[in-house]
Amino acid sequence: MDRHNLHWDSLSANWNDGAFTGNGLLGVMIYKEDAKAMRFDIGRTDVTDHREGFKADFGKSRLPIGRFVLKTVGDWKKASMRINLWNAEATGSVLTTKGSLKWRNITHATSNVVVIEITAKDGEEGFQWQWIAEESISPRARFKPKPSGYTANPPYKLGTKNGISICEQTLLAGGQYTTAWKEKRIGKKSYLYITVGNSFPTLTATQEAVTSVSTALQHPVNELIDVHRKWWHQYYPESFVSVPDTRLENYYWIQQYKLASAMRDQQPATDVLGPWLAPTPWPAFWWNLNVQLTYYPVYSSNRLHLGESLIRTLNANAQNLIGNVPEKYRYNSAGIGRVSSYDCIAQLDVENGQTESDKEIGNLTWALHNYWQHAVYNKDDSLLVHGLFPLLRRSINYYIHLLKSGTDEMLHLPPTASPEYGLAPDCNYDLALLRWGCTALLDINIKFRLKDPMQVQWQQVLDNLTPYPTDMNGLMIGRGVPFDKSHRHYSHLLMIYPLRLINWEQPLNRALIERSLTHWMSMPEALAGYSFTGASSISSAMGKGNDAVRYLHKMLDQHSLSNTMYREAGPVIETPLSVVTSMNEMLLQSWGGIIRVFPAVHTAWKDVAFDKLRTEGAFLVTAARKNQLTKFIMIKSLKGGLCTVKHDIPDNDLLITSNSPSIHNKPGLISLQMKAGEVLILFNKDFKQAKIEPVKAEGALNQFGLKKKETKLTK
């Protein structure tokens, strides 16, 4: 992991250049405050307002907390900083006109506490900490006019409790959040313990925060660090990827660090920011792409435990999802609009809504595609039947209420919203999601013999739903609405990716796929970072690895910040994380009952290796290429079941080891029934050892951070 660490040879007073730590709830962003100070911005993901009568981006938005400022005695002469990925800690040093100091920060992996260690020398022993609280107001107020009647929350109050400093912030709508901290000196070292408590509607945040700091103070620092490192050292080996493109490999592993810093199974779901709140117009959940892309990496990366937070949020707010649709449909329908807080309240009304977002009805169905992946990648039948099925059934029912038969005797949708593009009848965003939803419901209903009375209607929808509107340029936004302006979303292409209803293995659809992608990319003015990760994934689905890599480099060239964060007016987290998904899909794809190994590897990549990437059906796949030849493929079945593998090992070079007697082998395709725990290995006869190791780096190491120096590979 050392070759992926972020290095700063100087510091800037810019969030975009900061070092970051997090544990899925608390987070710290570290950068320069001024010529004599460094700032440690403190965030907690679930610190939100709770006001009724306003939309979520104001009334229930994320709220800023504040920052600790480390003030040196002397002026800075030199400063540097690192993020050690393996140990999940940020470190740094400052040389001043009076002396020097070193610092280390962890946001503890399993305890809700931040620890900052300072070692000062010479004339810097007199360094000071200053707490600066932020005004408790929606960050969106810096970008958009405040709604009528919206004011800041009451001023914060400073104090102490049980010898611990506190900053207590009460809220107009009830509840509070409290920052608590205490400095402890041991020999020449200083330790600052920080936490944030949060409560609603009760006023218990202060007690929570004080208890967390008090508990941490009772443990030796080394013990806290050992527990913290143990968690991270168990996390990283859950899967492994190595490619010769060092820039992409660096970026990939930083995102795996970021993923677990922003998302945990027992913490709140991850919104568009993670724990690192900054001035932004996006202080909530956006459900028309952002949430979905944020969670996609957990499935193929074999980190399903991180995705539990999304599943739990959707389940816990089922009644609110029902309440989002018009009252007359609540008996059997559900949905979610564009923007919500953690409560998933975001109203929809296609027939009477006054805004475009009122008619953006596909968002819940798309989020349930994440839910479906979570279940099928874990082969969790109970989650499919008792968790996904009832929610998906309701989501599709809202569509069915809106369908009307046309003069062509096909079923049509009224004007609905294609995210950010506008309204269109027979909107492709919705047609794709409706088709996928009906197909998934029928599959679950048949497989588990549920005998749902809606099965006839779902089949009728699939049989009679109008085709996707297309024109000479490919897929349109909807009927009568061409794709004729630059647009960052690929919502009109969901049937290609990620739903794969139209795919490259259908020869009749290849021209349509290629034409649609080319036309979308031909108007670059409004393209965003996730436009390029989407184009990369579509290219991989076409087997075009060179294009897939080219699009990822475009994203990094045009949109990646020095610390690998990403902004569109304000920070948003989904785009960097979606690079993980796009890279995994070059190496492994799993859909339609087939595992595809190395489906889109760049032609210049001689050596590639990955370990324990996960597929549908709960299979873990390990594979390696050497000198542009697939060396071996090893597949472990976690739950048992039919395993079908598409590979590129020539038939006359193929050796197979398996305990299963029922191998069905066709050129490039192997299918067999596997038992839970069983392992299948496909060898190229020229390579008889199944070994995974990092491939040779072809480029500078440690490519992210600020004013970085090229680091030579020494071993």
SEKENU-545387 format. One line per 2 residues: for each residue x, y, z of C-alpha. Coordinates in nm, 3 decimals. Example, Ala and Ser with C-alpha at 12.3 -4.5 7.8 and 13.67 -1.06 7.14 Angstrom:
SEKENU-545387
1.230,-0.450,0.780 | 1.367,-0.106,0.714;
END
This chain:
SEKENU-545387
0.000,0.000,0.000 | 0.297,0.234,0.044;
0.312,0.305,-0.327 | -0.040,0.452,-0.312;
-0.002,0.682,-0.010 | -0.081,1.048,-0.069;
0.219,1.281,-0.033 | 0.218,1.658,0.021;
0.549,1.841,-0.007 | 0.375,2.168,0.073;
0.034,2.268,0.210 | -0.229,2.505,0.078;
-0.519,2.686,0.244 | -0.765,2.494,0.028;
-1.007,2.212,0.113 | -0.932,2.063,-0.230;
-0.575,1.997,-0.116 | -0.651,1.859,0.229;
-0.571,1.525,0.389 | -0.869,1.334,0.524;
-0.957,1.064,0.775 | -1.294,0.917,0.869;
-1.487,0.626,1.017 | -1.824,0.650,0.841;
-1.961,0.886,1.106 | -1.687,1.130,1.209;
-1.443,1.283,0.965 | -1.152,1.527,0.958;
-1.019,1.736,0.669 | -0.672,1.883,0.727;
-0.516,2.178,0.544 | -0.347,2.512,0.604;
-0.531,2.790,0.789 | -0.277,3.071,0.743;
0.099,3.139,0.766 | 0.113,3.019,1.127;
-0.169,2.767,1.159 | -0.319,2.442,1.038;
-0.690,2.358,1.047 | -0.864,2.032,1.125;
-1.224,2.057,1.000 | -1.457,1.831,1.201;
-1.760,1.662,1.046 | -2.028,1.416,1.150;
-2.250,1.268,0.881 | -2.583,1.272,1.066;
-2.563,1.626,1.205 | -2.861,1.771,1.021;
-3.138,2.019,1.077 | -3.490,1.887,1.138;
-3.721,2.168,1.029 | -4.054,2.102,0.867;
-4.197,2.335,0.605 | -3.879,2.358,0.396;
-3.729,2.129,0.135 | -3.459,1.892,0.257;
-3.168,2.097,0.122 | -3.257,2.372,0.373;
-3.496,2.232,0.632 | -3.316,1.902,0.691;
-2.976,1.976,0.545 | -2.638,1.875,0.679;
-2.503,2.135,0.920 | -2.142,2.256,0.959;
-1.975,2.196,1.293 | -1.642,2.375,1.314;
-1.267,2.333,1.315 | -0.969,2.306,1.547;
-0.681,2.534,1.454 | -0.326,2.439,1.547;
-0.132,2.764,1.594 | 0.247,2.748,1.591;
0.474,2.985,1.781 | 0.682,3.074,1.478;
0.608,3.139,1.113 | 0.615,2.837,0.884;
0.927,2.771,0.682 | 0.836,2.425,0.548;
0.550,2.181,0.586 | 0.467,1.836,0.455;
0.191,1.582,0.500 | 0.107,1.219,0.424;
-0.187,0.982,0.432 | -0.075,0.633,0.525;
-0.349,0.421,0.369 | -0.257,0.092,0.536;
-0.279,0.242,0.884 | -0.554,0.492,0.792;
-0.377,0.786,0.949 | -0.265,1.130,0.839;
0.074,1.258,0.950 | 0.268,1.575,0.895;
0.550,1.801,1.006 | 0.602,2.175,1.024;
0.937,2.355,1.046 | 0.900,2.709,1.180;
1.121,3.005,1.262 | 1.108,2.893,1.629;
1.132,2.513,1.607 | 0.938,2.218,1.470;
0.646,1.995,1.539 | 0.508,1.667,1.408;
0.145,1.563,1.415 | -0.057,1.248,1.358;
-0.434,1.214,1.320 | -0.665,0.913,1.328;
-1.042,0.907,1.320 | -1.079,0.590,1.519;
-1.211,0.294,1.323 | -1.442,0.157,1.592;
-1.485,0.439,1.849 | -1.645,0.776,1.782;
-1.337,0.976,1.865 | -1.074,1.170,1.675;
-0.720,1.170,1.814 | -0.455,1.426,1.715;
-0.104,1.366,1.846 | 0.149,1.653,1.856;
0.521,1.625,1.919 | 0.680,1.971,1.950;
1.050,2.054,1.973 | 1.269,2.350,2.054;
1.061,2.668,2.062 | 0.734,2.512,1.945;
0.634,2.360,2.279 | 0.411,2.663,2.324;
0.182,2.577,2.029 | -0.188,2.639,2.094;
-0.521,2.489,1.996 | -0.817,2.711,1.906;
-1.174,2.593,1.850 | -1.376,2.784,1.588;
-1.744,2.690,1.562 | -1.938,2.736,1.238;
-2.275,2.911,1.216 | -2.550,2.649,1.228;
-2.713,2.713,0.891 | -2.758,2.513,0.569;
-2.444,2.532,0.351 | -2.678,2.578,0.055;
-2.743,2.932,0.178 | -2.406,3.034,0.031;
-2.522,2.929,-0.314 | -2.900,2.973,-0.327;
-3.140,3.230,-0.181 | -3.272,3.132,0.160;
-3.641,3.043,0.161 | -3.879,3.286,0.324;
-3.881,3.242,0.700 | -3.552,3.051,0.714;
-3.307,3.175,0.978 | -2.993,3.039,1.141;
-3.018,2.820,1.448 | -2.949,2.983,1.789;
-2.589,3.075,1.876 | -2.371,2.798,2.018;
-2.270,2.790,2.384 | -1.922,2.711,2.516;
-1.863,2.542,2.849 | -1.712,2.250,3.033;
-1.852,1.930,3.176 | -1.654,1.683,3.387;
-1.338,1.869,3.292 | -1.408,1.833,2.919;
-1.458,2.137,2.694 | -1.786,2.149,2.505;
-1.950,2.353,2.230 | -2.323,2.297,2.251;
-2.549,2.379,1.957 | -2.926,2.359,2.009;
-3.161,2.356,1.711 | -3.481,2.549,1.645;
-3.659,2.227,1.553 | -3.541,2.047,1.866;
-3.238,1.836,1.939 | -2.875,1.941,1.953;
-2.523,1.858,1.850 | -2.223,1.905,2.075;
-1.850,1.903,2.007 | -1.641,1.787,2.303;
-1.264,1.784,2.342 | -0.982,1.751,2.590;
-0.607,1.782,2.555 | -0.385,1.538,2.743;
-0.006,1.573,2.770 | 0.217,1.272,2.825;
0.586,1.358,2.835 | 0.678,1.554,2.523;
0.360,1.452,2.343 | 0.021,1.617,2.341;
-0.299,1.432,2.255 | -0.622,1.609,2.161;
-0.934,1.390,2.188 | -1.236,1.515,1.994;
-1.586,1.391,1.928 | -1.930,1.515,1.823;
-2.253,1.404,1.987 | -2.585,1.433,1.806;
-2.944,1.386,1.924 | -3.298,1.455,1.808;
-3.549,1.535,1.943 | -3.385,1.491,2.283;
-3.109,1.709,2.429 | -2.864,1.428,2.503;
-2.584,1.508,2.257 | -2.368,1.670,2.522;
-2.375,1.364,2.744 | -2.299,1.139,2.446;
-1.999,1.351,2.347 | -1.859,1.382,2.697;
-1.894,1.009,2.754 | -1.712,0.929,2.427;
-1.415,1.150,2.516 | -1.405,1.024,2.876;
-1.405,0.663,2.757 | -1.123,0.725,2.509;
-0.913,0.895,2.776 | -0.926,0.580,2.988;
-0.738,0.378,2.725 | -0.366,0.406,2.646;
-0.310,0.577,2.313 | -0.119,0.277,2.176;
-0.414,0.054,2.258 | -0.652,0.282,2.066;
-0.415,0.286,1.769 | -0.373,-0.093,1.771;
-0.752,-0.146,1.760 | -0.784,0.115,1.487;
-0.513,-0.043,1.271 | -0.649,-0.394,1.323;
-0.981,-0.292,1.169 | -0.815,-0.141,0.863;
-0.568,-0.426,0.821 | -0.864,-0.665,0.804;
-1.052,-0.438,0.564 | -0.803,-0.400,0.281;
-0.749,-0.774,0.204 | -1.122,-0.824,0.143;
-1.026,-0.778,-0.222 | -0.720,-0.680,-0.423;
-0.656,-0.523,-0.764 | -0.325,-0.444,-0.935;
-0.276,-0.301,-1.284 | 0.037,-0.160,-1.451;
-0.120,0.185,-1.496 | 0.013,0.323,-1.168;
-0.194,0.639,-1.179 | -0.517,0.443,-1.196;
-0.395,0.192,-0.939 | -0.304,0.476,-0.699;
-0.643,0.634,-0.746 | -0.823,0.302,-0.704;
-0.672,0.226,-0.364 | -0.724,0.579,-0.235;
-1.094,0.535,-0.317 | -1.105,0.206,-0.127;
-0.967,0.400,0.170 | -1.218,0.679,0.113;
-1.503,0.430,0.082 | -1.453,0.288,0.430;
-1.375,0.632,0.571 | -1.716,0.751,0.450;
-1.931,0.437,0.489 | -1.985,0.174,0.757;
-2.244,-0.095,0.812 | -2.366,0.034,1.150;
-2.346,0.404,1.065 | -2.593,0.626,0.878;
-2.616,0.592,0.502 | -2.363,0.794,0.303;
-2.497,1.105,0.134 | -2.320,1.300,-0.141;
-2.058,1.434,0.101 | -1.952,1.165,0.343;
-1.824,1.300,0.676 | -1.630,1.589,0.515;
-1.884,1.870,0.496 | -1.770,2.189,0.322;
-1.954,2.484,0.165 | -2.181,2.316,-0.088;
-2.518,2.342,-0.258 | -2.559,1.965,-0.206;
-2.599,1.915,0.174 | -2.834,1.614,0.159;
-2.909,1.295,-0.037 | -2.955,1.318,-0.415;
-3.135,1.008,-0.541 | -3.112,1.048,-0.918;
-2.756,0.910,-0.953 | -2.541,1.017,-0.658;
-2.654,0.765,-0.396 | -2.651,0.481,-0.648;
-2.297,0.545,-0.774 | -2.168,0.596,-0.420;
-2.271,0.243,-0.325 | -2.194,0.054,-0.649;
-1.828,-0.019,-0.557 | -1.916,-0.227,-0.251;
-2.064,-0.516,-0.452 | -1.785,-0.622,-0.685;
-1.518,-0.514,-0.433 | -1.646,-0.776,-0.185;
-1.724,-0.512,0.075 | -2.096,-0.579,0.115;
-2.085,-0.497,0.484 | -2.035,-0.131,0.390;
-2.352,-0.140,0.184 | -2.568,-0.244,0.478;
-2.621,0.122,0.567 | -2.820,0.184,0.246;
-3.030,-0.131,0.292 | -3.107,-0.035,0.651;
-3.204,0.321,0.551 | -3.448,0.206,0.283;
-3.604,-0.055,0.511 | -3.636,0.179,0.808;
-3.810,0.446,0.600 | -4.053,0.228,0.407;
-4.351,0.423,0.542 | -4.198,0.752,0.432;
-4.135,0.608,0.085 | -4.505,0.522,0.074;
-4.596,0.870,0.194 | -4.396,1.027,-0.090;
-4.654,0.929,-0.355 | -4.998,1.091,-0.388;
-5.244,0.976,-0.121 | -5.468,0.785,-0.361;
-5.178,0.553,-0.453 | -5.035,0.490,-0.108;
-5.228,0.168,-0.062 | -4.987,-0.011,-0.297;
-4.716,0.230,-0.419 | -4.400,0.406,-0.306;
-4.135,0.637,-0.445 | -3.876,0.903,-0.369;
-3.808,1.240,-0.525 | -3.475,1.398,-0.603;
-3.356,1.527,-0.264 | -3.413,1.400,0.088;
-3.252,1.378,0.427 | -3.196,1.051,0.614;
-3.572,1.010,0.651 | -3.616,0.952,0.274;
-3.899,1.207,0.258 | -3.912,1.355,-0.093;
-4.256,1.390,-0.250 | -4.363,1.290,-0.601;
-4.671,1.373,-0.805 | -4.655,1.316,-1.178;
-5.015,1.418,-1.241 | -5.033,1.738,-1.034;
-4.674,1.829,-0.948 | -4.555,2.180,-1.026;
-4.182,2.117,-1.064 | -3.963,1.886,-1.266;
-3.842,1.712,-0.951 | -4.204,1.626,-0.863;
-4.209,1.409,-1.175 | -3.872,1.236,-1.133;
-4.020,0.901,-1.043 | -3.744,0.655,-1.134;
-3.518,0.728,-0.840 | -3.649,0.467,-0.595;
-3.644,0.194,-0.859 | -3.282,0.281,-0.938;
-3.191,0.275,-0.568 | -3.359,-0.065,-0.548;
-3.123,-0.185,-0.821 | -2.852,-0.130,-0.559;
-3.064,-0.324,-0.311 | -3.101,-0.606,-0.566;
-2.726,-0.618,-0.626 | -2.663,-0.634,-0.252;
-2.892,-0.936,-0.228 | -2.774,-1.128,-0.536;
-2.403,-1.067,-0.475 | -2.456,-1.219,-0.132;
-2.707,-1.476,-0.259 | -2.935,-1.366,0.024;
-3.272,-1.516,-0.068 | -3.442,-1.384,0.243;
-3.334,-1.028,0.161 | -3.466,-1.067,-0.194;
-3.805,-1.198,-0.086 | -3.873,-1.011,0.236;
-3.669,-0.695,0.182 | -3.644,-0.604,-0.186;
-3.962,-0.760,-0.325 | -4.218,-0.557,-0.123;
-4.041,-0.226,-0.190 | -3.981,-0.296,-0.559;
-4.341,-0.408,-0.599 | -4.460,-0.074,-0.463;
-4.214,0.123,-0.674 | -4.333,-0.048,-0.993;
-4.697,-0.011,-0.894 | -4.662,0.367,-0.911;
-4.548,0.331,-1.270 | -4.837,0.099,-1.349;
-5.088,0.356,-1.220 | -4.951,0.602,-1.477;
-4.943,0.374,-1.782 | -5.200,0.436,-2.057;
-5.273,0.240,-2.372 | -5.210,0.439,-2.690;
-5.361,0.421,-3.036 | -5.078,0.184,-3.125;
-5.210,-0.050,-2.851 | -4.881,-0.013,-2.667;
-4.846,0.107,-2.308 | -4.710,0.459,-2.265;
-4.595,0.682,-1.980 | -4.700,1.047,-1.941;
-4.430,1.315,-1.929 | -4.183,1.236,-1.652;
-3.841,1.377,-1.570 | -3.515,1.256,-1.714;
-3.277,1.378,-1.441 | -3.167,1.735,-1.511;
-3.257,1.721,-1.879 | -3.631,1.788,-1.864;
-3.968,1.624,-1.911 | -4.055,1.377,-2.184;
-4.336,1.130,-2.249 | -4.208,0.772,-2.263;
-3.892,0.891,-2.092 | -3.612,0.640,-2.147;
-3.495,0.679,-1.786 | -3.830,0.545,-1.670;
-3.892,0.291,-1.945 | -3.560,0.123,-1.862;
-3.626,0.115,-1.488 | -3.983,-0.005,-1.537;
-3.864,-0.291,-1.759 | -3.591,-0.388,-1.516;
-3.829,-0.373,-1.219 | -4.095,-0.591,-1.383;
-3.830,-0.843,-1.491 | -3.680,-0.860,-1.140;
-4.023,-0.900,-0.978 | -4.116,-1.182,-1.214;
-3.785,-1.358,-1.159 | -3.822,-1.345,-0.780;
-4.188,-1.442,-0.797 | -4.116,-1.747,-1.014;
-3.797,-1.858,-0.841 | -3.949,-1.851,-0.494;
-4.303,-1.952,-0.599 | -4.463,-1.649,-0.442;
-4.770,-1.664,-0.669 | -4.816,-1.288,-0.653;
-5.141,-1.185,-0.828 | -4.954,-0.897,-0.998;
-4.741,-1.136,-1.201 | -4.986,-1.128,-1.492;
-4.973,-0.749,-1.501 | -4.593,-0.738,-1.483;
-4.575,-0.971,-1.782 | -4.831,-0.762,-1.969;
-4.617,-0.454,-1.912 | -4.311,-0.631,-2.051;
-4.510,-0.758,-2.349 | -4.678,-0.429,-2.434;
-4.455,-0.146,-2.312 | -4.358,0.094,-2.589;
-4.005,0.052,-2.727 | -3.729,0.289,-2.622;
-3.753,0.607,-2.831 | -3.456,0.634,-3.068;
-3.347,0.847,-3.360 | -3.050,0.862,-3.595;
-2.822,0.953,-3.303 | -2.929,0.664,-3.084;
-3.137,0.662,-2.767 | -3.341,0.977,-2.711;
-3.449,1.137,-2.384 | -3.804,1.030,-2.459;
-4.074,1.034,-2.724 | -4.037,1.357,-2.921;
-3.741,1.476,-2.713 | -3.404,1.412,-2.881;
-3.073,1.416,-2.699 | -2.955,1.740,-2.857;
-2.762,1.929,-2.589 | -2.461,1.846,-2.378;
-2.570,1.667,-2.061 | -2.372,1.510,-1.779;
-2.620,1.238,-1.679 | -2.641,0.905,-1.859;
-2.994,0.854,-1.734 | -3.123,0.804,-2.090;
-2.875,0.515,-2.126 | -2.963,0.317,-1.812;
-3.092,0.026,-2.020 | -2.732,-0.015,-2.144;
-2.562,0.051,-1.812 | -2.605,-0.039,-1.536;
-2.924,-0.235,-1.613 | -2.780,-0.419,-1.918;
-3.123,-0.477,-2.071 | -2.962,-0.372,-2.399;
-2.614,-0.520,-2.416 | -2.322,-0.595,-2.646;
-2.398,-0.967,-2.649 | -2.714,-0.887,-2.847;
-2.568,-0.834,-3.196 | -2.873,-0.642,-3.318;
-2.821,-0.380,-3.046 | -2.451,-0.315,-3.098;
-2.497,-0.032,-3.346 | -2.750,0.138,-3.119;
-2.517,0.115,-2.817 | -2.219,0.252,-3.008;
-2.420,0.529,-3.171 | -2.574,0.637,-2.839;
-2.242,0.648,-2.653 | -2.065,0.832,-2.934;
-2.340,1.093,-2.958 | -2.347,1.151,-2.581;
-1.970,1.199,-2.568 | -1.967,1.419,-2.881;
-2.099,1.718,-2.684 | -1.845,1.766,-2.404;
-1.945,2.108,-2.272 | -2.158,1.988,-1.978;
-1.991,1.654,-1.915 | -1.895,1.593,-1.553;
-1.660,1.347,-1.385 | -1.920,1.072,-1.357;
-1.999,1.115,-1.727 | -1.655,0.969,-1.796;
-1.684,0.687,-1.542 | -2.019,0.599,-1.698;
-1.866,0.606,-2.047 | -1.584,0.387,-1.917;
-1.826,0.127,-1.783 | -2.025,0.127,-2.107;
-1.700,0.081,-2.301 | -1.609,-0.215,-2.079;
-1.952,-0.361,-2.144 | -1.862,-0.340,-2.514;
-1.529,-0.515,-2.451 | -1.336,-0.198,-2.535;
-1.076,-0.177,-2.261 | -0.865,0.089,-2.430;
-1.163,0.325,-2.441 | -1.254,0.238,-2.084;
-0.909,0.343,-1.964 | -0.907,0.652,-2.183;
-1.231,0.777,-2.029 | -1.101,0.724,-1.677;
-0.791,0.926,-1.753 | -1.012,1.200,-1.893;
-1.197,1.207,-1.563 | -0.873,1.235,-1.368;
-0.728,1.494,-1.607 | -1.031,1.721,-1.600;
-1.198,1.666,-1.264 | -0.983,1.505,-0.996;
-0.849,1.727,-0.719 | -0.504,1.676,-0.569;
-0.650,1.479,-0.276 | -0.880,1.279,-0.514;
-1.191,1.458,-0.393 | -1.431,1.600,-0.651;
-1.643,1.913,-0.685 | -1.941,2.032,-0.882;
-1.988,2.376,-0.720 | -1.944,2.189,-0.390;
-1.791,1.854,-0.295 | -1.966,1.537,-0.408;
-1.830,1.192,-0.337 | -1.989,0.958,-0.591;
-1.761,1.027,-0.888 | -1.425,0.926,-0.736;
-1.585,0.616,-0.585 | -1.737,0.520,-0.921;
-1.384,0.485,-1.061 | -1.358,0.170,-0.847;
-1.667,0.026,-1.014 | -1.541,0.113,-1.362;
-1.201,-0.044,-1.300 | -1.353,-0.360,-1.154;
-1.570,-0.394,-1.464 | -1.264,-0.401,-1.688;
-1.144,-0.704,-1.494 | -1.466,-0.884,-1.406;
-1.831,-0.858,-1.504 | -2.120,-1.058,-1.370;
-2.468,-1.038,-1.518 | -2.718,-1.256,-1.699;
-2.595,-1.563,-1.511 | -2.242,-1.546,-1.656;
-1.913,-1.449,-1.489 | -1.690,-1.276,-1.744;
-1.321,-1.272,-1.653 | -1.094,-1.004,-1.806;
-1.367,-0.879,-2.043 | -1.207,-0.541,-2.119;
-0.836,-0.527,-2.035 | -0.631,-0.254,-2.202;
-0.418,-0.401,-2.479 | -0.102,-0.241,-2.334;
-0.149,-0.403,-1.994 | 0.078,-0.706,-2.004;
0.026,-0.812,-1.642 | -0.292,-0.777,-1.436;
-0.400,-0.939,-1.110 | -0.701,-0.935,-0.883;
-0.811,-1.132,-0.579 | -1.154,-1.200,-0.429;
-1.364,-0.975,-0.647 | -1.727,-1.077,-0.594;
-1.996,-1.168,-0.845 | -2.367,-1.238,-0.854;
-2.439,-1.569,-0.686 | -2.180,-1.508,-0.410;
-1.870,-1.625,-0.598 | -1.524,-1.487,-0.520;
-1.299,-1.467,-0.824 | -0.919,-1.448,-0.828;
-0.726,-1.424,-1.154 | -0.398,-1.311,-1.309;
-0.259,-1.230,-1.651 | 0.107,-1.254,-1.748;
0.250,-1.128,-2.076 | -0.106,-1.062,-2.200;
-0.215,-1.420,-2.137 | -0.459,-1.528,-1.868;
-0.252,-1.732,-1.626 | -0.526,-1.875,-1.408;
-0.880,-1.814,-1.282 | -0.985,-1.935,-0.938;
-1.349,-1.923,-0.830 | -1.476,-1.999,-0.483;
-1.846,-2.053,-0.424 | -1.959,-1.909,-0.090;
-2.319,-2.033,-0.105 | -2.323,-2.301,-0.375;
-2.508,-2.291,-0.707 | -2.465,-2.288,-1.083;
-2.141,-2.121,-1.192 | -2.093,-2.025,-1.557;
-1.760,-1.868,-1.650 | -1.661,-1.695,-1.972;
-1.282,-1.691,-2.017 | -1.012,-1.637,-2.281;
-0.783,-1.935,-2.216 | -0.750,-2.127,-2.544;
-0.912,-2.470,-2.532 | -0.590,-2.657,-2.608;
-0.410,-2.473,-2.324 | -0.683,-2.519,-2.063;
-0.641,-2.726,-1.746 | -0.930,-2.755,-1.501;
-0.932,-2.855,-1.136 | -1.261,-2.900,-0.958;
-1.429,-3.135,-0.716 | -1.744,-3.123,-0.924;
-1.812,-3.414,-1.161 | -2.060,-3.214,-1.368;
-1.843,-2.980,-1.571 | -1.996,-2.867,-1.902;
-1.723,-2.722,-2.116 | -1.769,-2.525,-2.438;
-1.503,-2.312,-2.609 | -1.448,-2.014,-2.381;
-1.733,-2.114,-2.152 | -1.750,-2.347,-1.851;
-2.060,-2.426,-1.650 | -2.093,-2.643,-1.340;
-2.289,-2.686,-1.021 | -2.074,-2.593,-0.723;
-2.119,-2.667,-0.355 | -2.070,-2.408,-0.084;
-1.696,-2.374,-0.019 | -1.597,-2.548,-0.342;
-1.315,-2.403,-0.553 | -1.279,-2.418,-0.931;
-0.943,-2.336,-1.092 | -0.881,-2.285,-1.463;
-0.512,-2.293,-1.557 | -0.329,-2.199,-1.871;
-0.100,-2.501,-1.910 | 0.201,-2.267,-1.940;
0.134,-2.133,-1.589 | 0.078,-2.393,-1.321;
0.096,-2.178,-1.008 | -0.198,-1.981,-0.873;
-0.025,-1.683,-0.715 | -0.140,-1.323,-0.678;
0.106,-1.039,-0.633 | 0.125,-0.672,-0.731;
0.220,-0.619,-1.094 | 0.515,-0.404,-1.193;
0.438,-0.033,-1.171 | 0.471,0.151,-1.502;
0.487,0.510,-1.385 | 0.556,0.729,-1.085;
0.427,0.614,-0.748 | 0.230,0.818,-0.495;
0.083,1.039,-0.764 | -0.172,1.217,-0.545;
-0.125,1.489,-0.289 | 0.012,1.838,-0.345;
0.335,1.922,-0.535 | 0.424,1.558,-0.518;
0.765,1.423,-0.610 | 0.813,1.119,-0.825;
0.879,0.816,-0.606 | 1.089,0.541,-0.757;
0.995,0.180,-0.700 | 1.268,0.032,-0.481;
1.147,-0.324,-0.460;
END
